[in-house]
């Protein structure tokens, strides 16, 4: 019964629609009516700017961290790390379901990538940081947040199964499921990437301007 109550609480935490509330309170709009129509950090970044996109991303990550930390409220799990980890995965997934289908926002939420990252960060920080490294590298090279998220999620089971070799079958299945879920929820992004029409985030613009000037100078010479 205690576990069930925590799962419900984790879902309610995940349901906090940070991007929707930020857009409504500070800009008097519904973020889901603009850009990609997604209630997530990436769309917030595009529509409202990097400041608010970062705030939403951190808030969504904190939802995942808070959900897994609920497991620490049950002392009976302290003596078995595998069982505690399994409980935390269940709580984290409840938060992700809340993020995607938020009860506080008409069940129209985001894709859950930032919340998933918060789960991993709360359970195994080194794995999370490794995935961040993949994300940032791809983002630096391409400026596609969607592609960065996809490749970081694919790297996640590789880190769990191969590099860190985590001895928890539930966690292994979870890692594979995360990669599959991110691929599933990013089908439209994958389609836009293949067509060459996916939006890029406006970072490293000065680098891009320098490259453009070099090309123009080379052409004029």
C-alpha positions as CSV (number, residue, x, y, z in Angstrom):
1,X,0.0,0.0,0.0
2,X,2.8,2.4,0.8
3,X,4.4,1.7,-2.6
4,X,1.1,2.4,-4.3
5,X,0.7,5.7,-2.6
6,X,4.3,6.7,-3.6
7,X,3.6,5.8,-7.2
8,X,0.5,8.0,-7.2
9,X,2.5,10.8,-5.6
10,X,5.3,10.3,-8.2
11,X,2.7,10.6,-11.0
12,X,1.3,13.8,-9.5
13,X,4.8,15.3,-9.3
14,X,5.5,14.3,-12.9
15,X,2.2,16.0,-13.9
16,X,3.4,19.4,-12.9
17,X,3.3,21.1,-16.3
18,X,6.2,23.5,-15.9
19,X,6.3,24.8,-19.5
20,X,2.5,25.3,-19.6
21,X,2.4,27.2,-16.3
22,X,5.5,29.3,-17.3
23,X,4.0,30.3,-20.6
24,X,0.6,31.0,-19.2
25,X,1.8,33.0,-16.1
26,X,4.6,35.0,-17.7
27,X,3.5,35.3,-21.3
28,X,-0.3,34.7,-21.2
29,X,-0.1,32.0,-23.9
30,X,-0.3,28.2,-24.0
31,X,3.1,26.9,-25.2
32,X,1.2,23.9,-26.7
33,X,-0.3,26.3,-29.3
34,X,3.1,27.4,-30.6
35,X,6.2,26.0,-32.2
36,X,6.1,22.2,-32.3
37,X,3.0,22.1,-30.0
38,X,5.0,20.2,-27.4
39,X,4.9,21.0,-23.7
40,X,8.6,20.5,-23.1
41,X,11.8,22.3,-22.6
42,X,12.9,22.3,-26.3
43,X,9.8,23.9,-27.5
44,X,9.9,26.4,-24.7
45,X,13.5,27.2,-25.7
46,X,12.4,27.9,-29.3
47,X,9.3,29.9,-28.4
48,X,10.2,31.7,-25.2
49,X,14.0,31.8,-25.4
50,X,17.0,30.1,-23.7
51,X,16.3,31.5,-20.3
52,X,12.8,30.0,-20.0
53,X,13.8,26.9,-21.8
54,X,16.5,26.3,-19.3
55,X,14.2,26.9,-16.4
56,X,11.7,24.4,-17.7
57,X,14.3,21.8,-18.4
58,X,15.7,22.1,-14.9
59,X,12.2,21.9,-13.4
60,X,11.4,18.8,-15.5
61,X,14.6,17.1,-14.4
62,X,13.8,17.9,-10.8
63,X,10.5,16.0,-11.2
64,X,12.4,12.9,-12.1
65,X,14.9,13.3,-9.3
66,X,12.1,14.0,-6.7
67,X,10.2,10.9,-7.9
68,X,13.0,8.5,-7.4
69,X,14.0,10.0,-4.0
70,X,10.5,9.1,-2.8
71,X,11.8,5.6,-2.5
72,X,13.9,6.7,0.5
73,X,10.7,7.2,2.5
74,X,10.5,3.4,2.8
75,X,13.3,2.2,5.1
76,X,12.5,-1.4,4.4
77,X,14.3,-1.1,1.1
78,X,17.5,0.2,2.5
79,X,19.1,-3.2,3.0
80,X,18.7,-4.3,-0.6
81,X,20.1,-1.9,-3.2
82,X,18.6,-3.9,-6.1
83,X,15.1,-3.7,-4.7
84,X,15.5,0.0,-3.9
85,X,16.7,0.7,-7.4
86,X,13.8,-1.2,-8.9
87,X,11.3,0.7,-6.7
88,X,13.0,4.0,-7.8
89,X,12.6,3.0,-11.5
90,X,8.9,2.4,-10.9
91,X,8.5,5.7,-9.2
92,X,10.4,7.5,-12.0
93,X,8.3,5.9,-14.7
94,X,5.2,7.1,-12.9
95,X,6.6,10.6,-13.0
96,X,7.3,10.2,-16.8
97,X,3.7,9.1,-17.4
98,X,2.6,12.2,-15.4
99,X,4.8,14.4,-17.6
100,X,3.4,12.9,-20.8
101,X,-0.2,12.8,-19.6
102,X,-0.4,15.5,-16.9
103,X,-3.6,15.6,-14.9
104,X,-3.0,19.3,-14.2
105,X,-2.9,20.2,-18.0
106,X,-5.7,18.2,-19.7
107,X,-3.4,15.2,-20.1
108,X,-1.4,17.0,-22.9
109,X,2.2,17.1,-21.8
110,X,5.7,16.7,-23.2
111,X,7.9,13.8,-24.3
112,X,9.5,13.2,-20.9
113,X,13.2,13.3,-21.9
114,X,14.3,15.8,-19.2
115,X,12.3,13.9,-16.6
116,X,13.9,10.6,-17.7
117,X,17.3,12.2,-17.4
118,X,16.3,13.3,-13.9
119,X,15.5,9.6,-13.0
120,X,18.9,8.4,-14.2
121,X,20.6,11.3,-12.4
122,X,18.8,10.4,-9.2
123,X,19.7,6.7,-9.5
124,X,23.1,6.6,-11.1
125,X,24.8,10.0,-11.5
126,X,27.8,8.8,-13.5
127,X,25.6,7.2,-16.1
128,X,23.6,10.4,-16.4
129,X,26.7,12.5,-16.8
130,X,28.0,10.1,-19.5
131,X,24.7,10.6,-21.4
132,X,25.0,14.3,-21.0
133,X,28.4,14.1,-22.6
134,X,26.9,12.4,-25.6
135,X,24.0,14.9,-25.7
136,X,26.3,18.0,-25.6
137,X,28.7,16.6,-28.2
138,X,26.0,15.9,-30.7
139,X,24.3,19.3,-29.9
140,X,27.6,21.1,-30.5
141,X,28.2,19.3,-33.8
142,X,24.6,19.6,-35.1
143,X,22.5,22.0,-33.0
144,X,19.6,19.6,-33.2
145,X,18.2,19.0,-29.7
146,X,16.0,16.2,-31.0
147,X,19.0,14.3,-32.5
148,X,21.0,14.9,-29.4
149,X,18.2,13.5,-27.2
150,X,17.8,10.4,-29.5
151,X,21.5,9.6,-29.6
152,X,21.9,10.2,-25.8
153,X,19.0,7.8,-25.2
154,X,20.5,5.1,-27.4
155,X,23.8,5.6,-25.5
156,X,22.0,5.0,-22.2
157,X,21.6,1.2,-22.6
158,X,25.1,0.9,-24.0
159,X,26.4,2.5,-20.8
160,X,24.2,0.3,-18.6
161,X,24.7,-3.0,-20.4
162,X,28.3,-2.7,-21.6
163,X,30.4,0.0,-20.1
164,X,29.1,0.1,-16.5
165,X,27.7,-3.4,-16.6
166,X,24.9,-2.8,-14.1
167,X,23.9,-6.0,-12.3
168,X,20.2,-5.3,-12.2
169,X,18.0,-6.9,-14.9
170,X,15.1,-4.5,-14.2
171,X,17.5,-1.6,-14.8
172,X,18.8,-3.2,-18.0
173,X,15.3,-3.5,-19.3
174,X,14.5,0.0,-18.2
175,X,17.5,1.4,-20.1
176,X,16.4,-0.4,-23.3
177,X,12.8,0.7,-22.8
178,X,14.0,4.3,-22.4
179,X,15.8,4.2,-25.7
180,X,12.8,2.7,-27.5
181,X,10.4,5.2,-25.9
182,X,12.5,8.2,-27.0
183,X,12.7,6.8,-30.5
184,X,8.9,6.3,-30.5
185,X,8.1,9.8,-29.1
186,X,10.5,11.5,-31.6
187,X,9.1,9.9,-34.8
188,X,8.0,13.3,-36.1
189,X,11.5,14.8,-35.3
190,X,13.1,11.8,-37.1
191,X,10.9,12.5,-40.1
192,X,11.9,16.2,-40.1
193,X,15.6,15.3,-39.7
194,X,15.4,12.9,-42.7
195,X,13.7,15.6,-44.8
196,X,16.2,18.2,-43.6
197,X,13.6,20.5,-42.2
198,X,14.2,20.0,-38.4
199,X,14.7,23.3,-36.5
200,X,18.1,24.0,-35.0
201,X,18.5,25.8,-31.6
202,X,20.1,29.2,-31.8
203,X,23.4,28.3,-30.1
204,X,26.9,28.8,-31.3
205,X,25.6,31.5,-33.7
206,X,28.8,33.4,-33.6
207,X,30.7,30.3,-34.6
208,X,28.3,29.8,-37.5
209,X,28.7,33.4,-38.5
210,X,32.4,33.1,-38.6
211,X,32.2,30.0,-40.8
212,X,29.8,31.8,-43.1
213,X,32.1,34.7,-43.5
214,X,35.0,32.3,-44.2
215,X,33.0,30.7,-47.0
216,X,32.0,34.1,-48.4
217,X,35.6,35.2,-48.3
218,X,36.8,32.0,-50.0
219,X,34.2,32.4,-52.7
220,X,35.1,36.0,-53.4
221,X,38.9,35.3,-53.7
